[in-house]
Amino acid sequence: MNLQNTHKDHMKIGRYQSWMEDGQLKLYCHEFGNSSGMYCSMSVEETKGLLELLSRNSTGINEALYVHENDAIAQSHFA
């Protein structure tokens, strides 16, 4: 198995910085002006479970995104 120790491909998801490290999902959140932050690390098994959950529900996620985008377009027409 070929695992990289550190993966430099960070992605901002909402207020969270996320990246993969040794097959684990890492999340970090630190809001400006707040002295504390939140760090979360999922095990390889938890990361795989999350991936499977998201994959099984991709149709519903895409439908919700479509509705959200259409609502945003409709709101911009009234602004």
C-alpha positions in Angstrom: 0.0 0.0 0.0 1.3 3.4 -0.9 0.3 6.0 1.6 1.7 9.6 1.7 2.5 10.8 5.2 1.4 14.3 4.5 -0.9 15.5 1.7 -0.7 19.2 1.0 -4.0 19.4 -0.8 -6.1 21.3 1.7 -9.8 22.1 1.0 -11.9 24.7 2.7 -15.3 23.4 3.5 -17.4 26.0 5.1 -15.4 27.3 8.0 -13.3 24.1 8.2 -9.9 23.4 6.7 -9.7 19.8 5.6 -7.0 17.5 4.3 -6.1 13.8 4.1 -3.2 12.3 6.0 -2.4 8.6 6.0 -5.9 7.8 4.8 -7.4 9.8 7.7 -9.6 12.9 7.2 -8.4 15.9 9.3 -10.6 18.9 10.0 -9.5 22.1 11.7 -11.6 25.2 12.4 -10.4 28.4 14.1 -12.5 31.5 13.9 -10.9 34.9 13.9 -11.2 36.6 17.3 -11.9 33.3 19.1 -9.0 31.9 21.2 -10.1 28.3 20.8 -10.4 26.2 17.7 -11.7 22.8 16.8 -9.6 19.9 15.5 -11.0 16.5 14.4 -9.3 13.5 13.1 -11.1 10.5 11.8 -9.6 7.0 11.7 -9.2 5.3 8.4 -12.3 3.3 9.1 -14.3 6.3 10.0 -13.1 8.2 6.9 -14.1 5.2 4.8 -17.5 5.1 6.5 -18.1 8.8 5.8 -17.1 8.3 2.1 -19.5 5.5 1.8 -22.3 7.5 3.4 -21.7 10.4 1.1 -21.5 8.2 -2.0 -24.7 6.4 -1.1 -26.5 9.7 -0.8 -24.9 11.6 -3.7 -28.2 11.8 -5.6 -30.0 13.5 -2.6 -27.0 15.8 -2.1 -27.0 16.8 -5.8 -30.8 17.4 -5.7 -30.5 19.6 -2.5 -27.6 21.6 -4.1 -29.7 22.1 -7.3 -32.6 23.4 -5.1 -30.3 25.7 -3.1 -28.7 27.1 -6.2 -32.1 27.8 -7.8 -33.3 29.5 -4.6 -30.2 31.7 -4.6 -30.8 32.7 -8.2 -34.4 33.5 -7.4 -33.4 35.6 -4.4 -30.9 37.5 -6.5 -33.6 38.4 -9.0 -35.7 40.0 -6.2 -32.8 41.9 -4.7 
